[in-house]
Amino acid sequence: MAIILANNWFAFSTDSETNMAKRLGKRSTAEQVSQGADLGGKNALVTGANTGLGKETTRVLALCGANVTMACRDQVKAEKAREDILLGASGAIDESQLSLLELDLNSLDKTQQAAEEYCQRGEELHLLINNAGIMIPMERRTVDGFEAHLGINHLAHFLFTNLLLEPLTAAEGARVIALSSLAMSFASLKHGLKDINWENRKFSGWPAYGNSKLMNHLFARELSKRYEANGIVAHAVHPGVVSTELARDQNGLFSMIGVLATPFMKNVEQGAATQVLAAISPEYGDSGGLYFKDCRVAKPQHKLANDGALAEELWQRSVELVGLEE
């Protein structure tokens, strides 16, 4: 038997919901978190869905019955990931449940094109998982001249989400998940947002990445504040230290440390669990702005993470930088 809780469309079996809190933790997997969930007929979109956490999140949401759009830059890799998911599901996922959308977060124009293409489908969007991101030690610029962490991890997702407000609102109970990180503790972000594009100081990879992860959390808070009345709730998630391709651009020393630390990291199935929980658990559908770690609501790792004034300031600056008309 299933019951409907919170956002009026999240369905969990009674037994699964009752026992869920007891069994969740750092080593829980995305499948365990989603046990008993029924997302039949609901639409989800996952950015960076062709690999790592995005691919696993896509797989698990589809196993729960959702129709999932895999929004990826490389369509060849996206199609290969789609085929892998379908083959591994052994018929439990129908081909019609997985569709592709070309999304290049390195370009605001292409990000806008992707959002417009999705909106043209005329579908409600119940779940938006802003999963894609980069972590690089060297300075790199997007097509639009933004420092890459700022441009890809924050600004492109900011624009993409704002351009999807219509299908999100139409869902009458949508949820947006921003992939943040405890790396926000390295952030140098302050009130005034001075030189957030790294134009007047020496570039440093960890603070740049940390800034973007703090921005992800601040964006989720402000999005919920502005659009909860429209039925849109947003949360931020730290997936844990996970063995994925995220660190593929790191230098030799960092890569060697990563290899040595691999036995202590979460695997992809465990890493995707927290964002799946935040996305579908009924108890987190009424109000947003929460931060999750190890399948629990947690305190974010930066003193300004819950600063409402900074979140609003970042929103306004982001509107200006992406050229968005509110």
Beta strands, then each sheet from edge to edge (+ up, - down):
strand 1: 2-5
strand 2: 10-13
strand 3: 37-38
strand 4: 43-47
strand 5: 67-72
strand 6: 98-102
strand 7: 127-130
strand 8: 174-179
strand 9: 232-238
strand 10: 291-293
strand 11: 296-297
sheet 1: 1+ 2- 3+
sheet 2: 6+ 5+ 4+ 7+ 8+ 9+ 10+ 11-
end
